[in-house]
């Protein structure tokens, strides 16, 4: 859907209030009913339906009356909400041309009041070209239900957190400025995608820089998973910058080695095909030379020292932790607790076991008391009689009788309570047999059975 920012000038406060009401209603509704939108918006002078009609004309909402009369937010309406919020914050004041289109996002130029040009990335998951998000990405984690707008928001939060952390650790990445909903504002990288570059002055130096970035990411506990010529920017001075980070995973991911080898293989293939670079310098004349090339020439995942940092823990990368993605905002402020995936699963299992144990303990308290009473009685019976206790034998026998009586009463009460707890499911004919023809027929059947 084309982003026409000119419509943004003619939208009033009531329009944005109704748009926000639709967004809030979509938290637990796929199609938000009109009555709920009216109650959430609470316009002073009414007119919610008129505002919805205006928003529908500009394709900011979509009307659906298949099950009931309601509306849902479109990507264009979600764009307007994010842009309006960022403009109010003073992040930028104008939107320029479109820089690029991908399978997961659109990138635009934005301008600040002082003339500084930034890049705005709008995540748009759910396109026809890339709908296998649930299997290819880990935005959902343990959730089963999802919405494309919500997934786009999670992807934007994740990318903003990764950019912020990588920049702090000295990686060559765009500078993260701000994030709102599915929109990420970053510094504009001067240069071109590596796929558009036909010649390089020093291809060997660029190649070593890129491979070094892959290895350094792995040393800090992260794997890019999509490190190819489309996600590498290079300027006129041949400075390399990495982009596109939502799909990054931890080195403890089950498929971490496969992702690492795939990133390395993409770089090797591209430089061999585009710049005619040969990587057989370390080849020997002995048999099995290909294996020796892999062992000597290419970086191996098992040989990388992964103690340089723990960004996968800090950023809750896929494969390491099951924390909810909404906590990424707290993580940027430094409030995220560092727990692993196994710890979270273990705590969940322990909580379930504790709940079951509490239920079992409440149901078995009386039985435990009965068993303890029996053990005390048996212990008293097994002891040898002392001469001092001979005079108290009669009182003990009376106490034993009282205990047995009380135990039998408790057992009867427990049995009665258990029987009361069971529901007697009557047949369908019980309500019909209260008088009438059905009762007479039942009497006839009884007489026939008696004969």
Secondary structure, DSSP 8 states (H G I E B T S, - for coil): ----GGGGGG--HHHHHHHHHHHHHTTS-SSEEHHHHHHHH--TT--HHHHHHHHHHTTSEEEE-SSSSEEEE-HHHHHHHHHHHHHHHTS-SEEEEEEEE-SSEEEEEEE-TTS-EEEEEEE-TT-TT--THHHH--SSTT-----HHHHHHHHHHHHHHHHHHHHHTT--B--EEEEETTEEEEE---SEEGGG----S-HHHHHHHHHHHHHHHHHTTEE-S--SGGGEEE-TT--EEE---TT-EETTSTTHHHHHHHHHHHHHHHHHHHS-----TT--SSS-HHHHHHHHTS--GGGS---S--HHHHTT-BTT----GGGHHHHHHT------HHHHHHHHHHHHHHHHHHHHHHHHHHHHHHHHHHHHHHHHHHS---GGGGGGHHHHHHHHHHHHHHHHHHHHHHHHHHHHHS-----TTTTTTSSSHHHHHHHHHHHHHH-
